[in-house]
Amino acid sequence: MKEPLLQVQDVRMVFRNKKQEFAAVDGLTFQLEQGEILGIVGESGSGKTMASLSIMGLLPEQGVIASGSIRYRGRELVGLSDKEMCKIRGKEISMIFQEPIMSLDQVFTVGSQLMEGILAHEKVSKEEAKKRSLDMLRTVGIPSPERVFASYPFELSGGMCQRVMIAIALSCHPRLLIADEPTTALDVTVQAQIMDLLRQSRDQFDVGIILITHDLDVVKDMADRIIVMYGGNMMEMASREQLFSHPCHSYTQGLLRSIPRLDASEERLFNIEGTVPDIRNMPAGCHFCTRCWNAQERCHTEHPALVEVEPGHFVACHRAEEFRKEGTAV
């Protein structure tokens, strides 16, 4: 059997101080195949970004992986030194960060930032690195690549900066690309262009993609499988077809009902009341219980296990089997 590109097994990522630790990601388990697009969805504070930074080995201060395993092409990443991870980041695994204008260095030209990664990981001359950089700018659909190559990030639009970020991320032909909210602050037309560009990158380079977003509608036409996270936990994981046809977790149902639709019969858009709890004050039972309209008494005291309700469809809910039998739909 072919080995998965990425295997994340029971990862617990915590923030520690001298007296306590608080889990930002708890028990996350999934795998990604080469050429697959996996969507990770949830509100701000659900643990999506911390999960991606755990894979990249770029955790903030006081953040550590307390337990679990992250294997890339069979190689364990947890515990690798910064020097070893630097050889993987950018070359094997790349990441598109939120807010491209902030992620790019404003005092260096686009060309110098593109060439930097190529020269760091590839044994090529500066002339070859420049040629590859210009080719990559063309690949991501940037007009007048020579002009953009010589430009500074602050001279470009948000959408153009996002294309530059994708060009940098793909410049060394990585096998795994993590895109963290790649369409944030972009207008709808540019969002669609960026999504098309990611899909084309998958098709052209056979890249495995983890697409992180707060919006299920963004991954509806993109992802092969989708993980729904909340409060650091995986609430549901299923194929795109399974998740959109019969979601089995109340949180997933709420997210789907929150998507504006032209044919909606309800006068008001559905709203999940409340906010994601702080990681320092999570409920003892299901992390979603304080906002869940289907919660029962045990939901407040017992943490639900992740169960497979049908092949490939996993749900962490005490009532998952009940919802599945009822055929609960959005």
Long-range contacts (C-beta under 8 A, 24 or more apart in sequence): 2-33, 3-73, 3-74, 4-31, 4-32, 4-33, 5-31, 5-32, 5-33, 5-34, 5-36, 5-72, 5-73, 5-175, 5-176, 5-208, 6-31, 6-32, 6-55, 6-70, 6-71, 6-72, 6-73, 6-176, 6-208, 6-210, 7-31, 7-69, 7-70, 7-71, 8-51, 8-55, 8-68, 8-69, 8-70, 9-68, 9-69, 9-70, 9-71, 10-67, 10-68, 10-69, 11-51, 11-54, 11-65, 11-67, 11-68, 11-69, 11-70, 12-65, 12-66, 12-67, 12-68, 13-47, 13-50, 13-51, 13-54, 13-59, 13-63, 13-64, 13-65, 13-66, 14-63, 14-64, 14-66, 15-62, 15-63, 15-279, 16-62, 16-64, 17-62, 21-66, 22-279, 22-280, 23-66, 23-232, 23-279, 23-282, 24-50, 24-63, 24-232, 24-279, 25-50, 25-51, 25-54, 25-232, 26-232, 26-233, 27-68, 27-233, 27-234, 27-306, 28-68, 28-229, 28-234, 29-234, 29-306, 30-227, 30-234, 30-237, 32-176, 32-208, 32-210, 33-208, 34-175, 34-206, 34-208, 35-202, 35-206, 35-207, 35-208, 36-208, 36-209, 36-224, 36-225, 37-198, 37-199, 37-202, 37-208, 37-209, 37-211, 37-222, 37-223, 37-224, 38-208, 38-209, 38-210, 38-211, 38-223, 38-224, 38-225, 38-226, 38-227, 39-211, 39-212, 39-213, 39-216, 39-218, 39-219, 39-222, 39-223, 39-225, 39-226, 39-227, 39-240, 40-210, 40-211, 40-212, 40-213, 40-226, 40-227, 40-229, 41-212, 41-213, 41-214, 41-215, 41-216, 41-219, 41-226, 41-227, 41-228, 41-229, 41-255, 42-214, 42-228, 42-229, 42-230, 43-214, 43-230, 43-275, 43-276, 44-214, 44-276, 45-231, 45-275, 45-276, 45-278, 45-279, 46-229, 46-230, 46-231, 46-232, 46-276, 47-229, 47-231, 47-232, 47-233, 48-180, 48-212, 48-213, 48-214, 48-229, 49-98, 49-180, 49-212, 50-232, 51-212, 51-229, 52-95, 52-178, 52-180, 52-210, 52-212, 55-93, 55-178, 55-210, 56-85, 56-89, 56-93, 56-95, 56-178, 57-82, 57-85, 57-89, 58-89, 58-95, 72-176, 73-175, 87-121, 90-117, 90-120, 90-121, 90-172, 90-174, 91-121, 91-172, 91-174, 92-174, 92-175, 92-176, 93-174, 93-175, 93-176, 93-177, 93-178, 94-168, 94-169, 94-170, 94-172, 94-174, 94-176, 94-177, 94-178, 95-169, 95-177, 95-178, 95-179, 95-180, 96-162, 96-165, 96-166, 96-169, 96-177, 96-178, 96-179, 96-180, 96-182, 97-165, 97-180, 98-180, 98-181, 98-184, 99-184, 99-185, 100-153, 100-158, 100-161, 100-162, 100-164, 100-165, 101-153, 101-154, 101-158, 101-161, 103-165, 104-153, 104-161, 104-164, 104-165, 105-153, 106-152, 106-153, 106-154, 107-152, 108-152, 109-149, 109-150, 109-151, 109-152, 110-137, 110-148, 110-149, 110-150, 110-151, 110-152, 110-153, 110-156, 110-164, 111-149, 111-150, 113-164, 113-168, 114-149, 114-164, 114-167, 114-168, 114-171, 117-168, 117-171, 117-172, 118-171, 118-172, 121-172, 122-172, 132-171, 133-167, 133-171, 136-167, 136-170, 136-171, 137-163, 137-164, 137-167, 139-167, 139-170, 139-204, 140-164, 140-166, 140-167, 140-170, 140-197, 141-193, 141-197, 142-167, 158-185, 158-186, 158-190, 159-186, 159-187, 159-190, 159-193, 159-194, 162-186, 162-190, 162-194, 163-194, 163-197, 166-194, 166-197, 166-198, 166-201, 170-201, 170-205, 170-207, 173-205, 174-207, 175-206, 175-207, 175-208, 176-207, 176-208, 176-209, 176-210, 177-201, 177-207, 177-208, 177-209, 177-210, 178-209, 178-210, 178-212, 179-209, 179-210, 179-211, 179-212, 180-212, 181-212, 181-213, 181-214, 182-211, 183-213, 183-218, 191-218, 195-221, 195-222, 198-222, 215-259, 216-252, 216-255, 216-256, 216-259, 217-259, 220-244, 225-312, 228-252, 228-255, 230-276, 230-287, 230-288, 231-276, 231-277, 231-279, 231-282, 231-287, 231-288, 232-279, 232-282, 232-287, 233-287, 233-316, 234-306, 234-314, 234-316, 235-288, 235-315, 235-316, 235-317, 236-313, 236-314, 236-315, 236-316, 236-317, 237-313, 237-314, 238-312, 238-313, 238-314, 239-312, 239-313, 242-310, 242-312, 242-313, 243-313, 244-330, 245-329, 246-324, 246-327, 246-328, 246-329, 247-328, 247-329, 247-330, 248-309, 248-313, 248-315, 248-317, 248-320, 248-323, 248-324, 248-328, 249-288, 249-315, 249-316, 249-317, 249-320, 249-323, 250-288, 250-292, 250-293, 250-294, 250-295, 250-317, 251-288, 251-292, 253-328, 253-330, 256-330, 257-330, 286-316, 286-317, 286-318, 294-319
